[in-house]
Amino acid sequence: MGILSRLFKKKETVTAYVKYFLYECGISKPEKYHKQMINEGYLAVSTIEAIVQALKVDTLKKFLKKLNLH
């Protein structure tokens, strides 16, 4: 199980995200849309290092605490 999936309830997060994309953008299949955007060079897949560097200290502390890490 990945770190992010342990931090979030994946099903609830994905469902809310899909609903948001449908409501805001009229896109019913965001996963397909994102893959297309990556293939066309508009988006890039982030590394775990880039994701962690983008977190604020308070958020990172909460994640570490939830994972029982220092």
C-alpha positions as CSV (number, residue, x, y, z in Angstrom):
1,M,0.0,0.0,0.0
2,G,1.4,3.4,-1.0
3,I,2.0,6.3,1.4
4,L,-0.7,8.5,0.0
5,S,-3.3,5.7,-0.1
6,R,-2.6,5.1,3.6
7,L,-3.1,8.8,4.4
8,F,-6.4,9.2,2.6
9,K,-9.5,7.1,2.3
10,K,-8.9,6.5,-1.4
11,K,-12.5,5.7,-2.4
12,E,-13.9,8.8,-0.8
13,T,-11.2,11.0,-2.2
14,V,-11.5,9.6,-5.8
15,T,-15.3,9.9,-5.7
16,A,-15.2,13.5,-4.6
17,Y,-12.6,14.3,-7.3
18,V,-14.6,12.8,-10.1
19,K,-17.7,14.6,-9.0
20,Y,-15.7,17.9,-8.8
21,F,-14.4,17.4,-12.4
22,L,-17.8,16.6,-13.7
23,Y,-19.4,19.6,-12.0
24,E,-16.7,22.2,-12.7
25,C,-15.4,21.0,-16.1
26,G,-18.0,18.7,-17.6
27,I,-15.4,15.9,-17.7
28,S,-16.8,12.5,-16.7
29,K,-13.6,10.5,-16.9
30,P,-10.8,12.6,-15.3
31,E,-8.3,9.7,-15.3
32,K,-8.6,9.4,-19.1
33,Y,-8.4,13.2,-19.4
34,H,-5.2,13.4,-17.3
35,K,-3.5,10.6,-19.2
36,Q,-4.3,12.5,-22.5
37,M,-2.9,15.7,-21.0
38,I,0.3,13.9,-19.9
39,N,0.7,12.3,-23.4
40,E,0.3,15.7,-25.0
41,G,2.9,17.3,-22.8
42,Y,0.6,19.6,-20.8
43,L,1.1,17.7,-17.5
44,A,3.9,15.8,-16.0
45,V,3.9,13.0,-13.4
46,S,5.4,14.3,-10.1
47,T,8.0,12.4,-8.2
48,I,7.5,11.6,-4.6
49,E,10.4,14.0,-3.8
50,A,8.6,16.9,-5.6
51,I,5.3,16.1,-3.7
52,V,7.0,16.1,-0.3
53,Q,8.9,19.3,-1.1
54,A,5.7,21.0,-1.9
55,L,4.1,20.1,1.5
56,K,4.0,22.7,4.2
57,V,5.8,21.6,7.4
58,D,2.5,21.4,9.4
59,T,1.0,19.1,6.8
60,L,4.1,16.9,6.6
61,K,4.1,16.6,10.4
62,K,0.4,15.5,10.3
63,F,1.2,12.8,7.7
64,L,4.2,11.5,9.6
65,K,2.2,11.4,12.8
66,K,-0.6,9.4,11.1
67,L,2.0,7.0,9.8
68,N,3.6,6.7,13.3
69,L,6.9,8.2,11.9
70,H,9.2,10.9,13.4
